Amino acid sequence: MNTFNSVERRSRLSAVEIVAEVYRRQPIFANVAALMLALMVVSFAGLLVDTRTFNGINVWIKPLKFESSIAIYVVTLAWFWPYLDQSQRSSRAVRLAVWWISAIFLLEMSYILFRAARAEGSHFNNSTVIAEVAYAVMGIGILSIVAFTAWLGWLFIRANSSGTSPILRFAIGIGLIAGAVLGGLTGMHMSAQPGHWVGGVANDVNGLPLFGWSRTGGDLRVAHFVGLHAMQGIPVVGWLASHALGEKAKPIVWVALVLWAAVTLSVFVQATAGRALFPL
């Protein structure tokens, strides 16, 4: 039994062991996550000393949210990595995907930090030609990450290494594809709008704690968030179902996919109708 499976059998892992395990699984993604955590410290320090605002909230809140989101994204991919076949992991295309995803995330975060330092928007910023071009390039970069993620999901489904659960590999693959499709489509729709608000007050004041979602009208970020996190949620369902039902658990994964898509569509329709998920 390989090291990765034996680690997952253990009921408890310390924080240090978890970090070490992430590094063992995929060191490049682990380093990106570590950098994001370091930048979160910097952004939090900025939040404490800088009183400037953008869209009604402190300029450093957005970088904090994106840093945490990117860290979660790459740690998720790193944790799943052993479930690919060794031949897949060592292929030139997969190694390119790792470096590409990492580079695009780092470039995007650099741009978000640059705009935050100037108390300007990185998204929906059409104030100058340079800002428009930068926003478009950033969108293309994120679409490439979405495409690579969906492709990696397909590779997980096709993987057949011994010693790992076929149901879990299947759930990981379905989750990555679903997260890429649902998160990508909702993100594309949102980026084509003048902002993420639909009705209500067009600023982030009095947004939902932690998430910042509008409580006075619709907010397209909700559907994007829900759809994107299928990449964690569906694999968790698959892991639980495989432990309970063994190889008979595949229908549960399909049900989870349908329900996740339905919830994403529901909150998307709610947002486009201008209704807040948690109104004031």
Beta strands, then each sheet from edge to edge (+ up, - down):
strand 1: 53-54
strand 2: 57-58
strand 3: 197-198
strand 4: 218-219
sheet 1: 1+ 2-
sheet 2: 3+ 4-
end
